[in-house]
Amino acid sequence: SSFIRNFAVEWKPDSKTFVSALRMESKQADPMQTLFANLTEKITLGRDFRRYGKVLFFNEKQDFQGATAQQSDFSRQYLAYETKLDAKTGLRTEQTRTRYQNGDQENISANTLTTEI
């Protein structure tokens, strides 16, 4: 048996804030075993603080199962902040942390300063 289920919702409590949730699930199986199954869950939060900048956060989790699954389960968190320092200069900082089921981990930090010439 096989199936695919998807669910997505976005809520905006006001014009500067949003929350979204995503769940995707798929499974392929024969009568004897699960060949491949994947579950992805992600929640995202964003807020625009106007002159103080914008913040974006998400938490994502992926699970893989089955005889043909080769990927490692993981969870990932992402946080970004972006602001204008003045009329011509912007700053963005991003942090991503990924933890894998096998014990590996990945940490990414990116900082960007932009200016108009």
C-alpha positions in Angstrom: 0.0 0.0 0.0 1.1 3.6 -0.6 -0.2 6.9 0.4 0.7 10.6 0.5 -0.7 13.0 3.0 0.0 16.8 3.1 -1.2 19.5 5.5 -0.3 23.1 5.3 -1.7 26.1 7.2 -0.7 29.7 7.6 -2.0 32.1 10.2 -1.5 35.9 10.2 -2.7 37.3 13.6 -1.8 40.8 12.4 -0.1 42.4 9.4 3.4 42.0 10.8 3.3 38.4 12.1 2.8 35.0 10.6 2.9 31.4 11.7 2.9 28.5 9.3 2.9 24.7 9.8 3.6 22.0 7.3 3.3 18.3 7.6 4.1 16.0 4.6 3.9 12.2 4.9 4.5 9.5 2.3 4.8 5.8 2.5 5.4 3.0 0.0 5.0 -0.6 1.1 4.5 -4.0 -0.2 2.6 -6.7 1.7 5.7 -7.8 3.6 7.5 -4.6 4.6 7.7 -0.8 4.4 9.9 0.1 1.4 10.2 3.8 2.1 8.4 6.2 4.4 9.1 9.9 5.0 7.6 12.3 7.5 8.4 16.0 7.3 7.2 18.5 9.9 8.0 22.2 9.9 6.8 25.2 11.8 7.8 28.8 10.9 7.4 32.0 12.8 8.0 35.5 11.4 7.7 39.0 12.7 8.4 42.4 11.2 9.3 44.9 13.9 9.4 47.7 11.4 12.4 49.9 12.0 13.8 47.4 14.5 14.1 44.7 11.8 12.6 41.3 10.9 13.0 38.0 12.6 12.3 34.6 11.0 12.5 31.2 12.9 11.8 27.7 11.8 12.0 24.3 13.3 12.0 21.3 10.9 12.1 17.6 11.5 12.4 14.8 9.0 12.1 11.0 9.6 13.0 8.3 7.1 12.1 4.6 7.4 11.9 1.6 5.3 14.1 -1.0 3.5 15.2 1.5 0.8 15.6 4.6 3.0 19.2 5.9 2.9 18.9 9.3 4.5 19.5 9.9 8.2 16.7 11.4 10.3 17.4 15.0 11.3 16.1 18.1 13.0 17.0 21.6 12.0 16.5 25.0 13.6 17.0 28.3 11.7 17.0 31.8 13.0 17.5 35.0 10.9 17.4 38.7 11.8 17.5 41.4 9.2 17.5 45.2 9.6 18.4 48.5 7.9 21.1 50.3 9.8 20.5 53.5 7.7 18.9 54.4 4.4 21.7 52.7 2.4 23.0 50.0 4.7 21.5 46.7 5.7 22.5 43.9 8.1 21.4 40.2 8.0 22.5 37.4 10.4 21.5 33.8 10.0 22.1 30.7 12.2 21.3 27.2 11.2 21.7 24.1 13.4 21.1 20.6 12.1 21.3 17.5 14.2 21.3 14.0 12.5 20.2 10.8 14.1 23.6 9.2 13.5 25.2 11.8 15.8 26.5 14.1 13.2 25.8 17.8 13.4 26.1 20.9 11.2 26.2 24.5 12.4 26.1 27.3 9.9 26.5 31.0 10.7 26.2 33.7 8.0 26.4 37.5 8.4 25.9 39.9 5.6 26.4 43.6 5.5 25.1 45.4 2.4 25.5 49.0 1.3 24.5 51.1 -1.7 27.3 52.9 -3.5 
